[in-house]
Amino acid sequence: MTDRDQNHLPQSVNQTGVQLPIPEIGMALAIKDKISSDGPMRAKMGWGGARNRRDRTSCYLSRKQCEGLIEAAQFAELIGLGFNRHWTVHYEKAGIVELDAPQFIGHLLKLVRDYARPKADRFTALWVRESGEGKGGHVHILMHLPLGRTMRGRTCKWIRLAGGTSRAGVSHVVSIAGRLAAADNGSEHYRHNLAFVLGYVLKCADIVAGEALTLRRFGERAYIIGKRCGSSQNIGSRSRLASRAIAECL
């Protein structure tokens, strides 16, 4: 992520938020011991996460959710599918109500995955919903889309096909670490930028999670109805456990 791109990310924390210094090599790397260095595996594509009730409400990300998202991001990099794009979709501005947001997001990401074919197994993603005054309901999506698959000129169509209305300010895409190929290089620069972006999407972690995981920014309240976060199944908890089991048998 370039300095110019970082200007799009608000730096201040609201009155309930807390900031801690970001580790030198990034928060995601600092928690790397939470997963083992297992080999890659091919997993069923789909959307993981708990089967939350449609009307369940929450105001913060739990520690379990934060750890799951961090591990998913690390596993994506481990199997060579580190996130190369940060896509923000303001679904409320697109006419999607909170109750319908999880279904909208799932449909949206299925369209992106289908676009990645015949390399759909090379697509990974995690997402976190937020809300707030002046912004309304929106979702942050970190994804790996194969090189050669551009999102330019397609996001508006996907939003419409998923049931939303495309208009100015609904969609915003930036490359992580400034260029798409950075994820394939796996440099310290890329990993530091990924840690920064991952820390940003975890800013609604509750106080317990934020302090336990030494997050740079946490405690920001966002009222959400329904599923709050998720990931593609190929980097979800079952895939990570299966990969460990395979590695232990080798």
C-alpha positions as CSV (number, residue, x, y, z in Angstrom):
1,M,0.0,0.0,0.0
2,T,1.5,3.3,-1.0
3,D,1.5,6.5,1.1
4,R,-1.1,7.9,-1.2
5,D,-3.4,4.9,-0.7
6,Q,-2.9,5.0,3.1
7,N,-4.5,8.5,3.0
8,H,-7.8,6.8,2.2
9,L,-7.7,5.0,5.6
10,P,-8.7,7.1,8.6
11,Q,-6.0,7.3,11.2
12,S,-7.9,8.5,14.2
13,V,-9.6,6.3,16.7
14,N,-12.9,7.2,18.2
15,Q,-13.4,7.6,21.9
16,T,-13.8,3.9,22.6
17,G,-10.8,3.0,20.5
18,V,-7.2,2.3,21.6
19,Q,-4.0,2.5,19.6
20,L,-0.8,0.6,20.2
21,P,2.5,0.8,18.3
22,I,2.6,-1.5,15.3
23,P,5.4,-4.1,15.6
24,E,8.4,-3.5,13.4
25,I,7.6,-6.3,11.0
26,G,3.8,-6.1,11.4
27,M,1.1,-7.5,13.6
28,A,0.3,-10.5,11.3
29,L,3.9,-11.7,11.5
30,A,4.1,-11.1,15.3
31,I,1.3,-13.7,15.7
32,K,2.8,-16.2,13.3
33,D,3.4,-18.8,16.0
34,K,-0.3,-19.4,16.2
35,I,-0.2,-21.5,13.0
36,S,2.4,-24.1,11.9
37,S,4.3,-23.9,8.6
38,D,2.4,-26.6,6.9
39,G,2.5,-27.3,3.2
40,P,-0.1,-26.1,0.7
41,M,-3.2,-28.1,-0.1
42,R,-6.1,-27.8,-2.5
43,A,-9.4,-27.2,-0.7
44,K,-13.0,-26.9,-1.6
45,M,-13.9,-23.4,-2.5
46,G,-16.8,-21.8,-0.6
47,W,-17.4,-19.4,2.3
48,G,-16.4,-20.5,5.7
49,G,-17.3,-19.2,9.2
50,A,-19.8,-19.9,11.9
51,R,-23.5,-20.5,10.9
52,N,-24.7,-17.3,12.6
53,R,-28.4,-16.6,12.9
54,R,-29.6,-14.1,10.4
55,D,-30.7,-11.6,13.0
56,R,-27.8,-12.0,15.4
57,T,-26.3,-8.7,16.5
58,S,-22.8,-7.8,17.6
59,C,-20.8,-4.6,18.2
60,Y,-17.2,-5.9,18.1
61,L,-15.0,-8.7,16.7
62,S,-14.3,-11.3,19.3
63,R,-10.8,-12.7,20.0
64,K,-11.7,-16.0,18.3
65,Q,-12.9,-14.1,15.2
66,C,-9.7,-12.0,15.1
67,E,-7.4,-15.0,15.5
68,G,-9.3,-16.8,12.7
69,L,-8.9,-13.9,10.3
70,I,-5.2,-13.5,11.1
71,E,-4.6,-17.2,10.6
72,A,-6.6,-17.2,7.4
73,A,-4.4,-14.3,6.0
74,Q,-1.2,-16.1,7.1
75,F,-2.4,-19.4,5.5
76,A,-3.3,-17.6,2.3
77,E,0.3,-16.4,2.1
78,L,1.7,-19.8,3.1
79,I,0.0,-21.5,0.1
80,G,1.1,-18.8,-2.3
81,L,-2.2,-16.9,-2.5
82,G,-1.4,-13.9,-0.3
83,F,-3.9,-11.0,-0.6
84,N,-3.1,-8.5,-3.3
85,R,-6.3,-6.4,-3.2
86,H,-8.2,-4.5,-0.6
87,W,-11.8,-3.9,-1.8
88,T,-14.2,-1.7,0.2
89,V,-17.9,-1.9,-0.7
90,H,-20.4,0.5,0.9
91,Y,-23.4,-1.8,0.6
92,E,-25.8,0.5,2.5
93,K,-25.1,3.2,-0.1
94,A,-25.8,0.5,-2.7
95,G,-29.2,0.0,-1.2
96,I,-28.5,-3.2,0.7
97,V,-30.1,-3.4,4.2
98,E,-28.1,-4.9,7.1
99,L,-30.2,-8.2,7.2
100,D,-29.3,-8.8,3.5
101,A,-25.7,-7.8,3.7
102,P,-24.1,-11.3,4.3
103,Q,-26.0,-12.8,1.4
104,F,-25.0,-9.8,-0.8
105,I,-21.4,-10.2,0.1
106,G,-21.5,-14.0,-0.5
107,H,-23.0,-13.4,-4.0
108,L,-20.5,-10.7,-4.7
109,L,-17.5,-12.9,-3.9
110,K,-19.0,-15.8,-5.9
111,L,-19.0,-13.5,-8.9
112,V,-15.4,-12.6,-8.4
113,R,-14.4,-16.2,-7.9
114,D,-16.3,-17.2,-11.1
115,Y,-14.4,-14.5,-12.9
116,A,-11.1,-16.0,-11.7
117,R,-11.9,-19.3,-13.6
118,P,-10.3,-21.5,-14.8
119,K,-8.0,-20.6,-11.8
120,A,-10.8,-20.3,-9.2
121,D,-8.7,-22.4,-6.8
122,R,-6.2,-19.5,-7.0
123,F,-8.7,-17.1,-5.4
124,T,-8.7,-16.5,-1.6
125,A,-10.6,-13.9,0.4
126,L,-11.6,-12.7,3.9
127,W,-14.1,-10.0,4.7
128,V,-15.2,-7.9,7.7
129,R,-18.3,-5.8,8.0
130,E,-18.4,-2.4,9.7
131,S,-20.8,0.5,10.1
132,G,-20.6,4.0,11.4
133,E,-21.9,7.5,11.2
134,G,-21.3,9.1,7.8
135,K,-20.3,5.7,6.3
136,G,-23.2,3.4,6.9
137,G,-22.8,-0.4,6.4
138,H,-19.8,-1.4,4.4
139,V,-17.4,-4.4,4.1
140,H,-13.7,-4.6,3.8
141,I,-12.6,-7.5,1.5
142,L,-8.9,-8.7,1.3
143,M,-8.5,-11.0,-1.6
144,H,-6.0,-12.7,-3.9
145,L,-7.1,-12.5,-7.5
146,P,-4.7,-14.2,-10.1
147,L,-2.5,-11.8,-12.0
148,G,-4.0,-10.9,-15.3
149,R,-7.5,-10.7,-13.9
150,T,-8.3,-7.0,-13.6
151,M,-11.2,-5.6,-11.6
152,R,-11.3,-2.4,-13.5
153,G,-14.7,-1.8,-15.1
154,R,-16.2,-4.9,-13.4
155,T,-17.0,-4.0,-9.8
156,C,-20.0,-1.9,-10.8
157,K,-21.5,-4.9,-12.8
158,W,-20.8,-7.3,-9.9
159,I,-22.5,-5.0,-7.4
160,R,-25.6,-4.8,-9.6
161,L,-25.7,-8.6,-10.2
162,A,-25.4,-9.1,-6.5
163,G,-28.6,-7.0,-6.0
164,G,-27.1,-3.6,-5.2
165,T,-27.2,-0.2,-7.0
166,S,-23.9,1.0,-8.4
167,R,-23.2,4.7,-7.8
168,A,-20.3,7.0,-6.9
169,G,-18.6,6.1,-3.6
170,V,-19.9,2.5,-3.4
171,S,-16.7,0.7,-4.4
172,H,-13.1,1.4,-3.8
173,V,-10.2,-0.9,-4.7
174,V,-6.5,-0.5,-3.9
175,S,-3.5,-2.8,-4.4
176,I,-1.8,-4.0,-1.3
177,A,1.8,-2.8,-1.1
178,G,1.2,-0.6,-4.2
179,R,1.3,-3.2,-6.9
180,L,-0.4,-6.6,-7.6
181,A,2.7,-8.6,-8.0
182,A,4.0,-7.7,-4.6
183,A,2.0,-10.5,-3.0
184,D,3.9,-13.1,-5.2
185,N,7.3,-11.7,-4.1
186,G,6.5,-12.0,-0.4
187,S,9.0,-9.3,0.5
188,E,9.2,-7.7,3.9
189,H,7.7,-4.6,2.4
190,Y,4.7,-6.5,1.2
191,R,4.3,-8.3,4.6
192,H,4.5,-5.1,6.5
193,N,1.8,-3.5,4.3
194,L,-0.4,-6.6,4.6
195,A,0.0,-6.4,8.4
196,F,-1.1,-2.7,8.3
197,V,-4.2,-3.5,6.2
198,L,-5.1,-6.5,8.3
199,G,-4.7,-4.5,11.4
200,Y,-7.0,-1.8,9.9
201,V,-9.8,-4.3,9.2
202,L,-9.5,-5.6,12.7
203,K,-10.0,-2.2,14.3
204,C,-13.5,-3.3,15.7
205,A,-11.9,-6.0,17.8
206,D,-13.1,-5.9,21.4
207,I,-10.8,-4.8,24.2
208,V,-10.0,-8.4,25.3
209,A,-9.0,-9.3,21.7
210,G,-7.1,-6.1,21.1
211,E,-5.0,-6.4,24.2
212,A,-4.4,-10.1,23.9
213,L,-3.3,-9.9,20.3
214,T,-1.4,-6.6,20.8
215,L,-3.4,-5.0,17.9
216,R,-2.3,-1.6,16.8
217,R,-5.9,-0.3,16.8
218,F,-9.0,-1.8,18.4
219,G,-12.1,-1.1,20.4
220,E,-14.1,0.8,17.7
221,R,-17.8,0.0,18.0
222,A,-19.8,-1.0,14.9
223,Y,-23.3,-2.4,15.3
224,I,-23.8,-5.3,12.9
225,I,-26.8,-7.6,12.2
226,G,-26.0,-11.1,11.1
227,K,-22.6,-12.6,10.1
228,R,-19.8,-10.2,10.9
229,C,-16.9,-11.7,9.1
230,G,-15.8,-14.7,7.0
231,S,-13.3,-16.2,4.6
232,S,-13.2,-18.5,1.6
233,Q,-13.2,-22.1,2.7
234,N,-9.8,-22.8,1.2
235,I,-8.2,-20.7,3.9
236,G,-10.8,-21.4,6.6
237,S,-10.3,-23.3,9.8
238,R,-11.1,-26.8,8.3
239,S,-8.6,-26.3,5.5
240,R,-5.9,-25.1,7.9
241,L,-6.5,-28.1,10.2
242,A,-6.5,-30.5,7.3
243,S,-3.2,-29.1,6.0
244,R,-1.7,-29.6,9.5
245,A,-2.9,-33.2,9.6
246,I,-1.4,-33.9,6.2
247,A,1.9,-32.4,7.2
248,E,2.0,-34.5,10.4
249,C,1.5,-37.7,8.3
250,L,4.4,-36.9,6.0
